[in-house]
Amino acid sequence: MAGPYSIKADFNVPITMRDGATLYADVFRPDAPGERFPALLTRTPYDKSSPANRTGTLDVIRAATNGFAAVVQDVRGRYTSEGEFYTFINEINDGYDSVEWLASQAWCTGKVGTFGISYVGATQWLAAKSQPPSLTAIAPGFTAHDYHEGWAWQGGAFELGFNLSWSIGALSSANWSNLSQQINKDIADLNALITAKDALDVGFSHLPMQNMPHLKEGVAPYYYDWLSHADYDDYWKQVCIAESHSDIAIPAFNVGGWYDIFLGGTIANYLGMREDGASELARNGQRLLIGPWIHSGSAPAVSGEYNFGTRSAAAAIDLAGEFLRYYDHHLNGADNGVPGDRPVRIFVMGVNEWRYEDSWPLERAENLRYYLHSGGRANTLNGDGSLSLESPGDEPPDVFVYNPIDPVPTVGGGLCCDPAFMAPGAYDQRPVEARADVLVYSTPPMERDTEVTGPITVTLYASTSAPDTDFTAKLVDVEPDGYARNLTDGIIRARYRTPRAPASFVSPGDIVQYEIDLWATANVFKKGHRIRVEISSSNFPRFDRNMNTGSTIGEEGTFTSALQTVHHSAAHPSHITLPIVPRD
């Protein structure tokens, strides 16, 4: 990288889209008249002038002093930019137009990279989907591959906590000065919205969900549209990234966190592009980096109430410097060793260390089935549930009652976007495990350090008294003193037990096989620790409550309790599949 350069800053630079709408950007570039530089673009709905957008994922001053033109743009309908904001849809064409405008500037080399996390990761992938010829490399962090599965929905359940908190907070009240002009709202409406934001627990419990009033009258129409499209249909297909992997010909530096709400999408984008990218450069140029992080642009060492150590933070590994090195190769052609880098870098929890890998999943990992066992009383952490490599024999099932009015509360995990109501990260799960509607299965204390790194799946054989219900699963690391640290979790809605298929209800009493995707983790269960699996039927408000009636999601007017039966026998061997990695 060249430099250091002094900096020239241009604020509120107008960029006209193909339909005439003007979007505004701030440009930070080397003050070197006559020279040209590659551009790094971030397109944000969260205010281009905020410190987080100038210094969070990538410090624009650092980028500019090192020979890049760093550009921060408000997306359509947000803050300074014109037009109407609607999630995802406009980012495809607007992304294309913004990239090509930058490439045409006299100070630009014609090569453009992008950066940012979360929705700003989505704007990168959606721009790449449109294939602008000047887009050369992207660095999407903490973001999804599919805005249906793994963003608005997961396993058929509505991601209520995220969807509502994001819509009321960052998308609506935070953008009020722009939004209110479009929909003719005043300060009284803003005050009502902020009151709702400060009482999210009330909003989470509002039924029917489609009648929740605070985002009506044009405030956030997309929220109700997400609810109306529970199936994967054309509404979602038009913006799906996974379906465009084979059309995208550029490399991507994918960054995620073990406690991030979009971890599954980060991994899926890496794998999809590695396998199906439209060029050899795209396939070989993919990078995957995952830390022990919550959803955060600064990625600190503390996730929830757990400190993974100073070296775990993004700043400690100079993640921003890694981005610049990546761009220097792909946008400047620098011979800096990037092509020879091992493609995967992960933080292994438990031993709390970074490690490079040649592949994901790890080729040396052995997938082992740990089976659920009990004498029929696995309820609570004081029950008789156990977990082992031994296949079950003739064992009685476990039974619990799921009452939608008293759901199992969310305690940590991959959450966003209001820590006052849903604190993300690692927390002690024992309060959850004290409930009778939570089944708990634990191994004996580990006789040696045991590493679990890779994708995690729970295969559950269960029956219910309802035509539709949910089953949840959680993987937990239990320390010798009993502290139970959550690692990863998942959910499956009975009517959507077959991915991408239309809703199909179950027959009450029938034993059904469910596959619950817990995405992935990297954790060493230290000697003396225990591996634990929790099974239940709710994780609220992270996911909406299933009312067990089979009614249209979002329009539920009534509810009923469901009698849930989890089977673990020779004929129905419920288990969790864990990728066990040998340790030297």
C-alpha positions as CSV (number, residue, x, y, z in Angstrom):
1,M,0.0,0.0,0.0
2,A,1.2,3.5,-0.8
3,G,1.1,6.5,1.4
4,P,0.7,7.9,3.9
5,Y,-1.3,10.6,2.1
6,S,-2.9,13.7,3.4
7,I,-6.7,13.6,2.9
8,K,-9.3,15.5,0.9
9,A,-12.9,15.2,2.1
10,D,-16.0,16.0,0.1
11,F,-19.3,15.9,1.9
12,N,-22.8,15.3,0.5
13,V,-21.6,14.4,-3.0
14,P,-24.7,13.8,-5.2
15,I,-24.9,10.5,-7.1
16,T,-27.8,10.2,-9.5
17,M,-29.5,6.8,-9.9
18,R,-31.0,5.5,-13.2
19,D,-34.5,6.6,-12.1
20,G,-33.4,10.1,-11.2
21,A,-33.2,9.7,-7.5
22,T,-30.2,11.4,-5.9
23,L,-28.3,9.6,-3.2
24,Y,-25.6,11.4,-1.2
25,A,-22.2,10.3,-0.2
26,D,-19.1,11.5,1.8
27,V,-15.8,10.9,0.0
28,F,-12.5,10.6,1.8
29,R,-9.6,10.3,-0.6
30,P,-5.9,11.0,-0.9
31,D,-5.1,14.7,-1.6
32,A,-2.9,13.9,-4.6
33,P,-4.1,15.9,-7.6
34,G,-3.6,14.0,-10.8
35,E,-3.3,10.6,-9.2
36,R,-6.0,7.9,-9.3
37,F,-6.9,5.4,-6.6
38,P,-9.3,2.5,-6.2
39,A,-12.5,3.3,-4.4
40,L,-13.9,1.5,-1.3
41,L,-17.7,2.0,-0.9
42,T,-20.0,1.4,2.0
43,R,-23.7,1.8,1.4
44,T,-25.6,2.2,4.7
45,P,-29.1,2.8,6.0
46,Y,-27.6,4.0,9.3
47,D,-26.4,7.5,8.6
48,K,-23.2,8.1,6.6
49,S,-22.0,10.8,8.9
50,S,-22.1,8.7,12.1
51,P,-18.8,7.6,13.7
52,A,-19.8,4.0,13.4
53,N,-20.0,4.2,9.6
54,R,-16.7,6.1,9.4
55,T,-14.6,4.1,11.8
56,G,-16.4,0.8,12.7
57,T,-15.6,-1.9,10.2
58,L,-13.0,0.1,8.3
59,D,-11.6,3.5,9.3
60,V,-12.1,5.7,6.3
61,I,-9.2,8.0,7.3
62,R,-6.9,5.0,7.5
63,A,-8.1,3.8,4.1
64,A,-7.6,7.2,2.5
65,T,-4.1,7.7,4.0
66,N,-3.2,4.3,2.6
67,G,-4.2,5.2,-1.0
68,F,-7.9,4.3,-1.2
69,A,-10.8,6.6,-1.8
70,A,-13.3,5.6,1.0
71,V,-16.9,6.5,0.2
72,V,-19.8,6.3,2.7
73,Q,-23.2,6.6,1.1
74,D,-26.8,6.9,2.5
75,V,-28.9,4.3,0.7
76,R,-32.2,5.4,-0.9
77,G,-34.7,7.0,1.5
78,R,-32.3,7.1,4.4
79,Y,-31.0,10.3,6.1
80,T,-29.7,12.6,3.3
81,S,-30.7,10.5,0.3
82,E,-33.8,10.9,-1.8
83,G,-36.4,8.2,-2.6
84,E,-38.4,5.7,-0.6
85,F,-36.6,3.1,1.5
86,Y,-37.7,-0.5,1.3
87,T,-35.5,-3.3,2.5
88,F,-33.3,-5.0,-0.1
89,I,-35.2,-4.3,-3.3
90,N,-33.5,-1.1,-4.4
91,E,-30.0,-2.1,-3.4
92,I,-29.5,-4.1,-6.5
93,N,-29.8,-1.3,-9.1
94,D,-28.6,1.4,-6.8
95,G,-25.6,-0.6,-5.9
96,Y,-24.7,-1.1,-9.6
97,D,-25.2,2.6,-10.3
98,S,-23.2,3.8,-7.3
99,V,-20.3,1.5,-8.1
100,E,-20.1,2.5,-11.8
101,W,-20.4,6.2,-10.9
102,L,-17.4,5.9,-8.6
103,A,-15.4,4.0,-11.2
104,S,-16.0,6.9,-13.7
105,Q,-14.5,9.6,-11.5
106,A,-11.3,11.2,-12.6
107,W,-9.6,10.3,-9.3
108,C,-10.6,6.6,-9.5
109,T,-8.6,3.8,-11.2
110,G,-11.9,2.2,-12.2
111,K,-11.7,-0.5,-9.6
112,V,-14.2,-0.5,-6.7
113,G,-14.3,-2.6,-3.5
114,T,-17.0,-2.6,-0.8
115,F,-17.1,-3.0,3.0
116,G,-19.5,-3.1,5.9
117,I,-21.5,-5.4,8.1
118,S,-25.1,-6.5,8.5
119,Y,-27.5,-4.7,6.1
120,V,-24.3,-3.0,4.8
121,G,-23.2,-6.5,4.0
122,A,-26.5,-7.1,2.2
123,T,-25.9,-4.0,0.1
124,Q,-22.6,-5.5,-1.0
125,W,-24.0,-8.8,-2.0
126,L,-27.0,-7.3,-3.7
127,A,-24.7,-5.0,-5.7
128,A,-22.6,-8.0,-6.6
129,K,-25.8,-9.8,-7.7
130,S,-26.2,-7.0,-10.4
131,Q,-22.7,-7.7,-11.7
132,P,-21.3,-4.1,-12.1
133,P,-18.2,-4.5,-14.2
134,S,-16.1,-2.2,-11.9
135,L,-16.8,-4.1,-8.7
136,T,-13.6,-6.0,-8.0
137,A,-13.8,-7.3,-4.5
138,I,-16.1,-7.2,-1.5
139,A,-15.8,-7.7,2.2
140,P,-19.3,-8.5,3.6
141,G,-19.4,-9.1,7.4
142,F,-22.1,-10.5,9.7
143,T,-24.7,-10.9,7.0
144,A,-27.0,-13.3,5.3
145,H,-27.1,-15.4,2.1
146,D,-30.9,-15.5,2.0
147,Y,-33.2,-12.8,3.4
148,H,-35.9,-15.4,4.0
149,E,-34.1,-18.2,5.8
150,G,-31.6,-16.8,8.2
151,W,-32.8,-13.2,8.2
152,A,-36.6,-12.7,8.5
153,W,-37.3,-16.4,9.2
154,Q,-35.3,-19.3,10.6
155,G,-36.4,-22.9,10.4
156,G,-39.9,-21.7,9.6
157,A,-40.1,-19.4,12.7
158,F,-40.4,-15.7,12.4
159,E,-37.3,-13.9,13.9
160,L,-39.6,-11.7,16.0
161,G,-37.0,-10.2,18.3
162,F,-34.7,-9.1,15.5
163,N,-37.4,-8.1,13.0
164,L,-39.4,-5.9,15.4
165,S,-36.5,-4.3,17.2
166,W,-34.7,-3.5,14.0
167,S,-37.8,-2.1,12.3
168,I,-38.9,0.1,15.3
169,G,-35.4,1.3,16.2
170,A,-32.7,1.5,13.5
171,L,-35.0,1.6,10.5
172,S,-37.8,3.9,11.7
173,S,-37.3,6.1,14.7
174,A,-33.6,6.6,13.9
175,N,-34.5,7.8,10.4
176,W,-37.4,9.9,11.4
177,S,-36.4,13.2,9.9
178,N,-36.3,11.7,6.4
179,L,-39.2,9.2,6.9
180,S,-41.7,11.7,8.5
181,Q,-41.5,14.0,5.4
182,Q,-42.4,11.1,3.1
183,I,-45.4,9.8,5.2
184,N,-46.6,13.1,6.7
185,K,-45.9,12.2,10.4
186,D,-45.1,14.6,13.2
187,I,-43.3,14.7,16.6
188,A,-46.3,13.1,18.3
189,D,-45.9,10.0,16.1
190,L,-42.2,9.9,16.8
191,N,-42.8,10.0,20.5
192,A,-45.3,7.1,20.2
193,L,-42.8,5.1,18.3
194,I,-40.0,5.7,20.8
195,T,-42.4,4.8,23.6
196,A,-43.0,1.5,21.8
197,K,-39.3,1.0,21.3
198,D,-38.8,1.4,25.1
199,A,-41.5,-1.2,25.7
200,L,-40.4,-3.8,23.2
201,D,-41.5,-6.6,25.6
202,V,-45.1,-5.4,25.1
203,G,-44.6,-5.4,21.3
204,F,-43.1,-8.9,21.3
205,S,-46.2,-10.2,23.1
206,H,-48.8,-8.4,20.9
207,L,-51.2,-10.7,19.1
208,P,-52.0,-11.0,16.3
209,M,-48.6,-10.0,15.2
210,Q,-50.0,-8.5,11.9
211,N,-52.1,-6.1,14.0
212,M,-49.1,-4.7,15.9
213,P,-49.9,-1.0,15.3
214,H,-46.6,0.9,15.7
215,L,-45.2,0.3,12.2
216,K,-48.5,0.9,10.3
217,E,-49.4,3.8,8.0
218,G,-46.2,3.6,6.0
219,V,-43.7,3.6,8.9
220,A,-42.3,0.2,8.0
221,P,-44.5,-1.6,5.5
222,Y,-41.8,-4.2,4.9
223,Y,-42.3,-5.6,8.4
224,Y,-45.8,-6.7,7.6
225,D,-44.7,-8.0,4.2
226,W,-42.1,-10.2,5.8
227,L,-44.9,-11.7,8.0
228,S,-47.1,-12.2,5.0
229,H,-44.5,-14.2,3.1
230,A,-43.8,-17.1,5.4
231,D,-43.1,-19.3,2.5
232,Y,-40.0,-18.9,0.2
233,D,-41.7,-17.3,-2.8
234,D,-41.0,-14.8,-5.5
235,Y,-40.9,-12.0,-2.9
236,W,-37.8,-13.6,-1.5
237,K,-36.3,-15.1,-4.6
238,Q,-35.7,-11.8,-6.3
239,V,-33.2,-10.8,-3.6
240,C,-31.8,-14.1,-2.7
241,I,-28.0,-14.2,-2.7
242,A,-27.6,-17.9,-2.7
243,E,-29.4,-18.3,-6.0
244,S,-26.9,-15.9,-7.6
245,H,-23.6,-17.3,-6.4
246,S,-23.0,-18.9,-9.8
247,D,-23.4,-15.4,-11.4
248,I,-20.9,-13.6,-9.2
249,A,-17.4,-13.6,-10.4
250,I,-15.5,-11.6,-7.7
251,P,-13.7,-12.6,-4.5
252,A,-15.3,-12.0,-1.1
253,F,-13.8,-11.6,2.4
254,N,-16.5,-13.1,4.6
255,V,-16.5,-12.2,8.3
256,G,-18.8,-13.6,11.0
257,G,-19.2,-14.4,14.7
258,W,-20.1,-17.5,16.6
259,Y,-22.7,-15.5,18.4
260,D,-23.9,-13.5,15.4
261,I,-27.5,-13.7,14.2
262,F,-26.3,-14.2,10.6
263,L,-23.6,-16.8,11.2
264,G,-25.4,-19.3,9.0
265,G,-25.4,-16.9,6.1
266,T,-21.8,-15.9,6.5
267,I,-20.8,-19.6,6.2
268,A,-23.3,-20.3,3.4
269,N,-22.0,-17.4,1.3
270,Y,-18.4,-18.6,1.7
271,L,-19.3,-22.2,0.8
272,G,-21.6,-21.3,-2.1
273,M,-19.1,-19.0,-3.7
274,R,-16.2,-21.4,-3.1
275,E,-18.2,-24.1,-4.9
276,D,-20.2,-22.2,-7.5
277,G,-18.6,-18.8,-8.0
278,A,-18.6,-17.6,-11.6
279,S,-14.9,-17.5,-12.0
280,E,-11.8,-19.2,-10.7
281,L,-10.8,-15.9,-9.1
282,A,-14.1,-15.8,-7.2
283,R,-13.9,-19.5,-6.1
284,N,-10.3,-19.3,-5.0
285,G,-10.5,-15.8,-3.7
286,Q,-13.1,-16.5,-1.0
287,R,-12.0,-15.9,2.6
288,L,-13.8,-16.9,5.8
289,L,-13.0,-15.4,9.2
290,I,-15.1,-16.1,12.3
291,G,-14.5,-14.8,15.8
292,P,-16.3,-15.4,19.2
293,W,-18.3,-12.3,18.4
294,I,-21.7,-11.0,18.7
295,H,-23.3,-8.8,16.0
296,S,-21.0,-5.8,16.1
297,G,-18.9,-3.7,13.8
298,S,-16.2,-3.4,16.3
299,A,-16.2,-7.1,17.4
300,P,-15.1,-6.8,21.1
301,A,-13.5,-9.6,23.2
302,V,-16.6,-9.8,25.5
303,S,-19.6,-11.6,24.1
304,G,-22.5,-11.4,26.5
305,E,-21.1,-12.0,30.0
306,Y,-18.1,-14.1,28.8
307,N,-14.6,-12.7,28.1
308,F,-12.8,-14.6,25.4
309,G,-9.6,-12.7,26.0
310,T,-7.9,-9.6,24.6
311,R,-6.5,-11.5,21.6
312,S,-10.0,-12.4,20.5
313,A,-11.1,-8.9,19.6
314,A,-11.1,-7.6,16.0
315,A,-8.7,-4.9,16.9
316,A,-6.3,-7.4,18.3
317,I,-5.9,-9.1,15.0
318,D,-6.1,-5.8,13.1
319,L,-9.1,-6.9,11.0
320,A,-9.2,-3.6,9.3
321,G,-5.6,-4.0,8.3
322,E,-6.5,-7.4,6.9
323,F,-9.2,-5.9,4.8
324,L,-6.8,-3.3,3.4
325,R,-4.2,-5.9,2.5
326,Y,-7.0,-7.9,0.7
327,Y,-8.0,-4.8,-1.2
328,D,-4.4,-3.9,-2.0
329,H,-4.0,-7.2,-3.8
330,H,-7.3,-7.4,-5.6
331,L,-7.7,-3.7,-6.4
332,N,-4.0,-2.7,-6.8
333,G,-2.5,-6.0,-7.9
334,A,-0.1,-5.9,-5.0
335,D,2.1,-8.9,-4.6
336,N,1.5,-9.2,-0.9
337,G,0.9,-12.9,-0.4
338,V,-2.9,-12.8,-0.4
339,P,-3.4,-15.6,-2.9
340,G,-1.3,-17.9,-0.8
341,D,-3.2,-17.3,2.4
342,R,-5.0,-20.2,4.0
343,P,-8.7,-19.4,3.3
344,V,-10.2,-20.0,6.7
345,R,-9.4,-18.4,10.0
346,I,-11.4,-19.3,13.1
347,F,-11.3,-18.6,16.8
348,V,-11.6,-21.8,18.8
349,M,-13.5,-21.1,22.0
350,G,-12.6,-23.1,25.2
351,V,-8.9,-22.8,24.5
352,N,-9.4,-19.3,23.2
353,E,-7.0,-19.3,20.3
354,W,-7.0,-18.3,16.6
355,R,-6.3,-20.9,14.0
356,Y,-5.9,-21.1,10.2
357,E,-7.5,-23.9,8.2
358,D,-7.5,-25.1,4.6
359,S,-11.2,-25.8,4.4
360,W,-14.6,-25.5,6.0
361,P,-15.9,-27.8,7.3
362,L,-12.6,-29.2,8.5
363,E,-11.7,-32.3,6.5
364,R,-10.1,-34.0,9.6
365,A,-13.3,-33.7,11.6
366,E,-15.3,-36.9,12.3
367,N,-19.0,-36.5,12.6
368,L,-20.1,-38.5,15.6
369,R,-23.7,-39.0,16.9
370,Y,-24.3,-38.3,20.5
371,Y,-27.6,-39.9,21.4
372,L,-30.3,-38.6,23.8
373,H,-31.1,-41.0,26.7
374,S,-33.3,-40.9,29.8
375,G,-35.6,-42.9,31.9
376,G,-38.4,-40.7,30.8
377,R,-37.6,-37.8,33.2
378,A,-35.2,-35.5,31.4
379,N,-37.1,-32.4,32.4
380,T,-34.8,-29.7,33.9
381,L,-31.1,-29.9,34.6
382,N,-31.9,-32.1,37.6
383,G,-33.6,-34.7,35.5
384,D,-32.2,-38.0,34.3
385,G,-31.4,-37.0,30.8
386,S,-28.0,-38.1,29.4
387,L,-26.0,-37.9,26.2
388,S,-23.6,-40.5,24.9
389,L,-22.2,-42.2,21.9
390,E,-24.1,-45.4,22.8
391,S,-27.2,-46.0,20.7
392,P,-30.4,-46.0,22.6
393,G,-32.3,-49.2,23.3
394,D,-35.8,-49.6,24.7
395,E,-36.2,-46.3,26.5
396,P,-39.3,-44.4,27.5
397,P,-39.8,-41.0,25.8
398,D,-39.6,-37.7,27.5
399,V,-42.7,-35.5,27.7
400,F,-43.4,-31.8,28.4
401,V,-46.2,-29.3,27.9
402,Y,-45.5,-26.3,25.7
403,N,-47.7,-23.4,26.7
404,P,-47.4,-20.4,24.2
405,I,-48.4,-18.0,27.0
406,D,-45.4,-19.0,29.1
407,P,-42.7,-19.6,26.5
408,V,-39.1,-20.4,27.3
409,P,-37.3,-17.1,27.5
410,T,-34.4,-16.1,25.2
411,V,-31.1,-16.0,27.2
412,G,-28.3,-14.9,25.0
413,G,-27.3,-16.3,21.6
414,G,-27.2,-14.8,18.2
415,L,-29.4,-11.7,18.7
416,C,-30.0,-8.2,17.4
417,C,-30.9,-5.3,17.7
418,D,-31.8,-4.1,21.2
419,P,-29.6,-5.4,24.0
420,A,-31.9,-3.9,26.6
421,F,-34.4,-6.5,25.7
422,M,-32.3,-9.2,24.1
423,A,-28.7,-9.2,25.2
424,P,-26.6,-11.2,22.7
425,G,-23.7,-13.6,23.4
426,A,-22.8,-16.2,26.0
427,Y,-24.8,-16.5,29.2
428,D,-25.4,-19.0,31.9
429,Q,-28.3,-21.2,30.8
430,R,-29.1,-22.7,34.2
431,P,-32.2,-20.5,34.7
432,V,-33.6,-21.8,31.5
433,E,-32.7,-25.4,32.3
434,A,-34.7,-25.1,35.6
435,R,-37.9,-25.1,33.6
436,A,-40.0,-28.3,33.4
437,D,-40.6,-27.6,29.7
438,V,-36.9,-27.8,28.9
439,L,-35.4,-31.3,28.4
440,V,-31.7,-31.5,29.4
441,Y,-29.3,-34.2,28.2
442,S,-25.6,-34.1,29.3
443,T,-22.5,-36.3,28.9
444,P,-20.4,-37.3,31.9
445,P,-17.5,-35.0,32.4
446,M,-15.0,-35.1,29.5
447,E,-12.0,-37.4,30.2
448,R,-9.9,-35.3,27.8
449,D,-10.2,-32.0,25.9
450,T,-12.7,-32.6,23.1
451,E,-12.9,-30.2,20.2
452,V,-16.2,-29.7,18.3
453,T,-15.7,-27.5,15.2
454,G,-18.0,-27.5,12.3
455,P,-21.7,-27.6,11.4
456,I,-24.1,-28.9,14.1
457,T,-27.4,-30.7,13.5
458,V,-30.0,-32.2,15.9
459,T,-32.0,-35.1,14.6
460,L,-35.2,-35.3,16.7
461,Y,-37.9,-37.8,16.6
462,A,-40.9,-36.2,18.2
463,S,-44.7,-36.2,18.3
464,T,-47.1,-33.5,19.4
465,S,-50.8,-33.2,20.2
466,A,-51.0,-30.2,17.9
467,P,-51.3,-29.9,14.1
468,D,-48.3,-27.4,14.2
469,T,-45.7,-26.6,16.8
470,D,-42.0,-25.8,17.2
471,F,-39.0,-27.7,18.5
472,T,-35.8,-26.0,19.6
473,A,-32.4,-27.3,20.4
474,K,-29.3,-25.7,22.0
475,L,-25.7,-26.9,22.4
476,V,-24.1,-25.9,25.8
477,D,-20.7,-26.2,27.4
478,V,-21.0,-27.0,31.1
479,E,-18.1,-26.1,33.3
480,P,-17.2,-28.2,36.4
481,D,-18.9,-25.6,38.7
482,G,-22.1,-26.0,36.7
483,Y,-21.9,-22.8,34.6
484,A,-23.7,-23.6,31.4
485,R,-22.4,-21.5,28.4
486,N,-24.6,-21.5,25.3
487,L,-22.7,-22.2,22.1
488,T,-25.4,-22.3,19.3
489,D,-29.0,-23.0,18.9
490,G,-31.8,-23.6,16.3
491,I,-35.5,-24.1,15.7
492,I,-37.8,-26.0,13.4
493,R,-41.5,-25.3,12.8
494,A,-43.4,-28.5,12.1
495,R,-45.3,-27.1,9.1
496,Y,-42.0,-26.1,7.5
497,R,-40.0,-29.3,8.5
498,T,-39.1,-29.8,4.8
499,P,-37.0,-26.8,3.6
500,R,-38.3,-24.8,0.7
501,A,-41.5,-26.8,0.6
502,P,-45.0,-25.4,1.2
503,A,-46.5,-25.7,4.6
504,S,-47.6,-29.2,5.6
505,F,-49.1,-29.9,9.0
506,V,-48.4,-32.9,11.1
507,S,-50.9,-35.5,12.4
508,P,-51.3,-35.2,16.1
509,G,-49.6,-38.2,17.8
510,D,-47.5,-39.2,14.7
511,I,-43.8,-39.6,15.3
512,V,-42.0,-37.2,12.9
513,Q,-38.3,-36.8,12.2
514,Y,-37.1,-33.2,12.5
515,E,-33.7,-31.9,11.4
516,I,-32.8,-28.8,13.5
517,D,-29.9,-26.8,12.0
518,L,-27.8,-25.3,14.8
519,W,-25.5,-23.8,12.2
520,A,-21.9,-24.2,13.6
521,T,-19.4,-23.6,16.4
522,A,-15.8,-24.1,17.2
523,N,-15.3,-25.0,20.9
524,V,-13.1,-27.2,23.0
525,F,-14.9,-28.9,25.8
526,K,-12.1,-28.9,28.3
527,K,-11.4,-32.0,30.5
528,G,-14.0,-32.0,33.2
529,H,-16.6,-30.1,31.2
530,R,-19.8,-31.7,29.9
531,I,-21.5,-31.5,26.5
532,R,-25.1,-30.6,26.9
533,V,-28.2,-30.4,24.6
534,E,-31.4,-28.7,25.5
535,I,-34.6,-29.5,23.8
536,S,-37.8,-27.5,24.1
537,S,-40.5,-25.7,22.0
538,S,-39.8,-22.0,22.3
539,N,-37.1,-19.4,22.5
540,F,-39.0,-16.2,22.9
541,P,-38.7,-13.4,21.8
542,R,-35.9,-14.5,19.5
543,F,-38.5,-16.4,17.6
544,D,-42.3,-15.9,17.6
545,R,-44.4,-18.3,19.6
546,N,-46.1,-21.1,17.8
547,M,-49.8,-21.0,18.9
548,N,-50.1,-24.7,18.1
549,T,-53.4,-24.2,16.2
550,G,-52.1,-24.3,12.6
551,S,-53.5,-20.8,11.9
552,T,-51.9,-18.4,9.6
553,I,-48.7,-17.1,11.1
554,G,-49.1,-13.5,12.2
555,E,-52.9,-13.7,12.3
556,E,-53.3,-16.0,15.3
557,G,-56.4,-15.3,17.3
558,T,-56.4,-18.2,19.6
559,F,-53.8,-20.6,21.2
560,T,-53.6,-24.0,22.8
561,S,-51.0,-25.9,24.8
562,A,-49.3,-28.8,23.2
563,L,-48.2,-32.1,24.7
564,Q,-44.7,-32.8,23.3
565,T,-43.1,-36.2,23.3
566,V,-39.4,-36.6,22.4
567,H,-38.5,-40.2,21.5
568,H,-35.1,-41.8,21.9
569,S,-35.2,-45.5,21.2
570,A,-33.7,-48.0,18.8
571,A,-36.5,-47.2,16.4
572,H,-36.3,-43.5,16.9
573,P,-32.7,-42.6,17.9
574,S,-32.8,-38.8,18.5
575,H,-29.2,-37.4,18.5
576,I,-27.0,-34.5,17.9
577,T,-24.3,-34.8,15.2
578,L,-21.0,-33.2,16.4
579,P,-17.9,-32.7,14.3
580,I,-15.1,-34.0,16.5
581,V,-11.7,-32.7,15.7
582,P,-8.6,-34.6,16.8
583,R,-6.2,-32.7,19.0
584,D,-2.5,-33.4,19.1
